[in-house]
Amino acid sequence: MKNLLNFFNPQYQDKQIKKRMHGLDTLRALAILLVFMFHYPRDSHEHSIFGAFGNFGWVGVDLFFVLSGYLIGNQIFASLIKNNTFSLKSFWYRRLLRTLPNYWLVLVLYFLIPGFREWHQPMSASFWEFLTFTQNLGLHRGAYSHAWSLCVEEQFYLVLPLLALWVFYKGSVRSAWISIALILILETALRAWLWIHDVQSMPIATRYLSYMPDLYYPTDTRLYGLIFGVSIAMIKNFHPSLWEKITHKGPLFFLLGLMGSLASFYIYRDFFTMFDFSTTVFIYPLLNLSFAFLVLAALSPRTYLSQLKIPGATLIATWSYAMYLIQKQMIFLSTEALGHFDISQTSLATVLVSLFFTLLASWLMYTLIETPFLKLRDKRFLV
């Protein structure tokens, strides 16, 4: 019993928080808040109560992808270089202990309690598709559809360590860079072809019906962020002299990333802009590249982004995974409850209540579910 209670020891959570990097936490907190604003109810497709922030809030997922690509890639490459070996079993066990407990908890609530489903929607995929992380293939909107991004990550991290081992033992770093370049070229060509073949002929107001299942949800059209994040990890681990030069110029990358992000946000301020050909093929990869520049800046000790500790950002970043899984339900339950008292979902009170219960539920999930399994992971499986 004593060992079990130790899993919930706040000191362990404090140690985990102290290990975090302020710059990355700032970006992660920004990412989840953008997603929250995007998922908050709209008066229509065009009008979010958060204005443009609600319209382009979906980009928060791409920022998550860049961060995740770097962190997981760095974990793999650093282990290969330091230990000259890498345990696939340990990596996958650690990954599953990180992602499955909270994911399964929310999944069970969705299937066992229909009233828990946001806005009383039917499930977006079958139970087996959720279990196998394949629900993002041919996905249409429905309850728990936002879990599509976990499919992209889990599918990617099933393959990445295998490719890393191949490069380390059989290939070369040069071949890895050539492979990355080819993937980026092929993804750009695929996005262009899919838009021309499936989206172009549809009226602007209904293009999302084809765009979402063909271009938004599938793994092979959302690899930019993950690839850019892994590329950062490759530079750090395989090109130390170049890494030193890049991090020394952190302020320049921060400026480039900020300008690129703001320009992309301005273009995406209209919800329907994301369905255009130019944004699909050209602006979207530039947006992800801008996020990669911001991550580089967050890793540079010479930028304010890496040094500045914003109050609350570390906690929000720490709870961000749980927050991503539960925020739609907390928004739905909060707006439904206050609606019975004729309090509009667009009122500031409803927004604050929704955010409060989202943070509360995220903290509970992190404390009661995530922390015990993270401690088990760190104690049992070492990469």
N, C-alpha and C positions, 0 to 999 in steps of 0.2 A: 504493500500500500504506500509506503514511504517513497519508493521509486516512482510509482505512478503519480503521486502528488508533485514530485520534482519536475514532472513534465510541464506543470502549470506554473512553475516558479517564475515570478516576474523578473528575477535577476537574469534568467536565460534570455528573455525578450530584450532586456536592456543591453546585454552583450551583443545580441544580433543587431540592434539598432546602431550601436556604437561602431560596428564594422562598416557601416554604410558610407557612401561617398555623397557629400552634399549636392554636388552638381548633378549627378545621376538621379538623386532623389527629387530634385527640383523638376527635372524633365519628366520623371515618372508621375509625380503628383500632377503636373500640367496635363499629361496624357489622360489620366483617369478623369480629371475634371472636364476635359473636352468631351470625353465619351459620355459623361453624365449629362452634360448640356445637350448633346446630340440626341440622347435617348429620352429626354424629358418631352412630355406630350406637346404636340404642335397644334396650332389652329388649322393649319393646312400644310401641305408639303413645302410651301414656300416660306411660311411664317413660323419662326421659333420665337418663344418669349425671350430667348437670349440673343435675339437678332442674328447677326452673321456668325457669332460663336456657335450657335446651335446648328447652323447650316453646314459649317465645315468641321464640326466636332468629331466627325468620323475619322479624321486624320490622326486622332489620338491613338488608334490601333496601330497605325504605321509607325508612330513614334515608339510604341511598345515593341514592335518588331525589331527596330534598330537596336534598342537597348538590350533586348533579349538575345539578338544575334551576337552582339559584342560579348555579353556576360557568359553565355554558354560556349561560344567559340573560344574565348580566353581561358575558360576552365579546361577545355579539351586540349588546346595547344600548349598551355603552360604545363599541364601534366605530362604530355608527350616529351617536351623538352627537358623538364626537370627529372623525370623518372625513366625516360627512354622507353616507356610502356604506357598502356592505357587499358583500363578494365571496362569493357562494354557492359558487363553485368552490373558493375558498381554504378556506372553512369546512368543506365536505364532505371535501376532501382531507385537511385537518388531522384531522378526526374519524376518517377511515378509517385514517390512519397511526397514530392513537392506539389504535384498537380491533382492527383486523384481524390484525396480525402474531401476537400471542399467541393470539388466538381461533382463527386458522387452524392454528397449531401444535398446539394441544390437539385441535382437530377432526380433523386428519390422524391423530394418535395414536389417537384413538377408532376411526376407521374402518379403519385399517391393522393395529391390534393389538387384537383382541377381548379378550385377557387384561387389557388396560389399563382396560377398562370396569368401573366400580365394581360390586362384588358380582355380576359376570357377567350384568348385565342386558342386554337387547337395546337398541338405540338407540331413543331416544324419538321420533325423527322421521327423515325421509329426508334424504339428503345435500343435496338441492336446497333443502329447507326451511331447513336450517342456513345454506346459502350466502346465501339471500335474507332471512334474519332473520324468517321467518314461522312458525317451529316452535312458537311460543307459542299459536297459534290451534288450539283443539281438542286441546291437548297432554295426554297422560297420562304418568305417571311412567315414567322409563327412564333409560338412560345419557345423560349430558350434558344432562339436563332442566333443570339449574340455569342453563343459558344462556338460559332464557326471559327473564330480566330484561334481557339485552342487546337482545333483540328490542323490548321496550317502549321502551328508550332510543333505539335506532336509528330506530324508526318515529316516535317523538316528535320527534327532532332532524332528521328529514327534512322535517317540516311546520313546526316552530317558526320557522326563519329566514324562510320564505315569509310566515308570518303577521306576523312582526316587520317585514318590508319593507312589507307592505300597510298596517300601522298607521302606519308612519313616513311613507310617501309619500301614502297615499290616505285613511287613517282618522284616528283620534285616540287619545290615551292613554285617554280616557274610554270609547271604544268597545272598547278592549282590556280594560278592567276589567269592562265589561258582559259581554264574551265569556267571561272567566274565571268570573264568577259563574254564567253559564248552564251552562258545562261542569260546574262543581261540582254544581249542582242536578240536571242530567241524569244525571251519574254516580251520585249518591245514589239517584235514582229507578230507574236501571237495576239497581243492586245489590239494591235492595228487590224489584224485579220478578223478577229471576233467582232470588233466594232463595225467594220464594213459589212460583214456577213450577217450579223444578228441584230444590230442596234440601229444602223443607219436609216433603214426604211421606215422605222416607227416614228410616230408623232413625238415631239419633244416631251409632252406631258406624260407619255406612257413608256418612254424609253427604259425607265427603271425596271420594268417588268422583264426585259431581256438582259439588261445590264447587270442586275444584281446576281442572278444565278450563273451568268456566263463570265463576268469579269470581276465582280466584287468579292464573291465568296470563295472561288476555287483557289487551291494552293498554287497552281502554276502561273497564276496572274497576280499573285501578291508576294512575290519573292524579293522584290527590290530591297525592302527594309532589312530583312533577315540577311541577305547577301552583303549589303553595305555594312551591317553590324559585324558579321564574320570577317569582312575585309579589314576592319579596324583592328580586330583581334589578331589577324595574321600579320599586319604591319608591326604591331606591338611585340609579338613573339618571335617573328622570323626576320624582321628588319630593324633591329634595335637602334642603329645609327639614324635611319630615316625616322623612326618613332621619336627620337630625341629632337630632331629638327622640327617635326610637325608639332609636337607639344610645346616647343619653344615659341611657335607662332600661333599659340592658342587664341589670342585676341583676334587675329585675322580670320581664323576659322569661325570664331563666334560671330564676327561681323557678317561673313558670308552666309552662315547658317541662319542668322536672324533676318537678313535681307531677303534670302530665298524663301524662308518660311512666311514672312509677312506678305511678300508678293504672291505666293501661292494662296494664302488665306484670302487675300483681296480677290483673286480670281475665283476662288470657290465660295465667295460670300453669297452668291445665288445658288440655291440648292441644285438647280437643274444644270448648272455649269459643269458638274462632274460627269455628265453624260455626253459631252461634246467630244469630237475626235481629237482636237488639239490637247485638251486636258487629259484625255485617256492615254494618249501615246507619248506626249512630251512633258506636260506639266507634272503629271503624277510621279514619274521617276525623278524629276528635279526636286519635287517636294521631299522625297525620301532622301535624296542626296543632301538637301539642306538640313534634314534631321541628323544625318550622319555627321555633318560639320558641327552641329550643336553638341553631339555626343563627344566628338573629339575635343571641343572646347571645355566640356565638363570634366574631361580627363586631364586637362592641362593645368598645372599648378599656377600658371600665369594669368588666369582669367578670374574675373569676379564670379562667374557662374560656378566655378569649382570651389570657391572660397566662401561664398555667401550662404549662410544658413537661414533659410526662411522659416519663421515659426510655423509649426504644423506640417511642413512639407515632408519631413522624415516620417511622421506617423502616417500620413496619407499614403506615402509611397510604400511603407511597410504593409499597410492593409490593402494595397491596390488590387492584388489578385482577388481577394475575397470581395472587394468592392465592385470589381468588374462583374463577378458572377451574380451578385445579389442586387445591384442598383436598380435594375428594371422592376423587380418585384417590390422593392421599398418605395419607389416612385409610384407604382400602381396602387399599392395598399394605402399609401398616404393620401393620394389624390382622391381615391374612392372614399376613404373615411371622412375627409374634410368636405367632400362633395355633398354628403348627407346633411351638412350644416350650411349648405349654400355658399361655401367658400370656394371661389373659383380656382381652378388649377393654375391659372396664370398669375395669381396673387403672390406677393412676396412671402406671405406667411406659409403658403403651401410649398413653395420652393424650399424655404428654410426647414420646414418640417420634414420634407422628403430627404433633404441632405442630411439632417440630423439622424434620422432612422437608418439611412444608408450607412453612415459612419458607425452608428451603434451596432448594427448587424455585422458590419465588416470587422469591428473590433472583437465582437463575440466569436465570430468564425475564426479569426486569427488566433485568439487566445485559447479557445476550447478545442478547436480542430487542427488548425495549421501548426501551431507551436509544438504540440506533442509529437507530431509526425516529423517536423523539422529537427527536433532534438533526437528522435530515433534515427533519422537519416544521418545526422552529423556524428552520432555515436557508433552507428553500425556499419555504414558504408562510406569508405574514404576512397576518392578517386586517386 
